[in-house]
């Protein structure tokens, strides 16, 4: 499962219209598909064939999308100018079939968000090096790709089960902490949505600050 909080940034100045909605849907579909596919490919590389047997070792978005979480929810949020988040079908993984135990599972889970970080990095580089005019459709495409994918990365790396970042803690934590995290994971989605509702503004500031930090780093690399 992935969730995305994308800061709109300069997009706040662009009217929410059908072109923007189409771009948001396209970016989310591509980003979520690559995110989930990388979970599947890395798990297969580490010895688990579960994802392949269930048809998830593919770049076909139909195999990964959830009609509500992947399409309807993000579009509704984008339409009201709210931070965009959504989800996809989680890739099935058998941790007992993976090499390197918990560390193998950690590699599988971080493969998704780091794919989003790479997409954001490439999109920013193309955006800057191509020198697209500020008001062009391509600027909207690349800027949306940057902000949405950085949102994916930052949100998913938060170490709250079942988010991907929690698997790094699984690999490092002692046994009693792992058992506690497993108990939390049963109600993980409820906890995450409650967190968003209760501290929505603060959470949005946290995500925005993280996105802006990466934008500054990317700028130092690509803008001389």
GIPELIN-V878334 format. One record per residue. RES is the residue in three letters. OMEGA is omega in whole degrees, 0 to 359 (NA if undefined). Layout:
{{RES & OMEGA} {RES & OMEGA}}
This chain:
{{UNK & 176} {UNK & 176} {UNK & 185} {UNK & 170} {UNK & 180} {UNK & 175} {UNK & 181} {UNK & 176} {UNK & 182} {UNK & 181} {UNK & 177} {UNK & 184} {UNK & 182} {UNK & 179} {UNK & 177} {UNK & 181} {UNK & 186} {UNK & 179} {UNK & 179} {UNK & 179} {UNK & 179} {UNK & 179} {UNK & 179} {UNK & 180} {UNK & 181} {UNK & 180} {UNK & 181} {UNK & 179} {UNK & 180} {UNK & 183} {UNK & 180} {UNK & 179} {UNK & 179} {UNK & 178} {UNK & 183} {UNK & 179} {UNK & 179} {UNK & 171} {UNK & 184} {UNK & 183} {UNK & 180} {UNK & 177} {UNK & 177} {UNK & 179} {UNK & 181} {UNK & 171} {UNK & 181} {UNK & 182} {UNK & 183} {UNK & 181} {UNK & 179} {UNK & 181} {UNK & 180} {UNK & 174} {UNK & 183} {UNK & 178} {UNK & 188} {UNK & 174} {UNK & 176} {UNK & 184} {UNK & 181} {UNK & 181} {UNK & 188} {UNK & 189} {UNK & 170} {UNK & 187} {UNK & 182} {UNK & 186} {UNK & 185} {UNK & 186} {UNK & 189} {UNK & 183} {UNK & 179} {UNK & 180} {UNK & 179} {UNK & 179} {UNK & 179} {UNK & 182} {UNK & 179} {UNK & 178} {UNK & 180} {UNK & 173} {UNK & 185} {UNK & 171} {UNK & 183} {UNK & 183} {UNK & 176} {UNK & 178} {UNK & 179} {UNK & 178} {UNK & 179} {UNK & 180} {UNK & 174} {UNK & 185} {UNK & 181} {UNK & 179} {UNK & 184} {UNK & 170} {UNK & 174} {UNK & 171} {UNK & 182} {UNK & 178} {UNK & 174} {UNK & 178} {UNK & 178} {UNK & 178} {UNK & 179} {UNK & 186} {UNK & 181} {UNK & 178} {UNK & 180} {UNK & 181} {UNK & 179} {UNK & 171} {UNK & 177} {UNK & 177} {UNK & 178} {UNK & 178} {UNK & 180} {UNK & 180} {UNK & 180} {UNK & 180} {UNK & 179} {UNK & 180} {UNK & 178} {UNK & 180} {UNK & 182} {UNK & 186} {UNK & 179} {UNK & 178} {UNK & 181} {UNK & 176} {UNK & 186} {UNK & 186} {UNK & 182} {UNK & 177} {UNK & 181} {UNK & 175} {UNK & 178} {UNK & 180} {UNK & 184} {UNK & 179} {UNK & 176} {UNK & 179} {UNK & 180} {UNK & 185} {UNK & 181} {UNK & 182} {UNK & 174} {UNK & 176} {UNK & 176} {UNK & 185} {UNK & 184} {UNK & 183} {UNK & 182} {UNK & 180} {UNK & 173} {UNK & 188} {UNK & 175} {UNK & 177} {UNK & 5} {UNK & 179} {UNK & 188} {UNK & 181} {UNK & 181} {UNK & 182} {UNK & 174} {UNK & 177} {UNK & 177} {UNK & 183} {UNK & 185} {UNK & 190} {UNK & 173} {UNK & 188} {UNK & 184} {UNK & 177} {UNK & 178} {UNK & 180} {UNK & 178} {UNK & 179} {UNK & 177} {UNK & 178} {UNK & 178} {UNK & 185} {UNK & 179} {UNK & 181} {UNK & 187} {UNK & 182} {UNK & 178} {UNK & 180} {UNK & 182} {UNK & 180} {UNK & 176} {UNK & 178} {UNK & 179} {UNK & 182} {UNK & 186} {UNK & 183} {UNK & 185} {UNK & 182} {UNK & 180} {UNK & 180} {UNK & 178} {UNK & 178} {UNK & 178} {UNK & 180} {UNK & 180} {UNK & 179} {UNK & 178} {UNK & 178} {UNK & 181} {UNK & 178} {UNK & 179} {UNK & 177} {UNK & 178} {UNK & 179} {UNK & 178} {UNK & 181} {UNK & 179} {UNK & 181} {UNK & 188} {UNK & 183} {UNK & 182} {UNK & NA}}
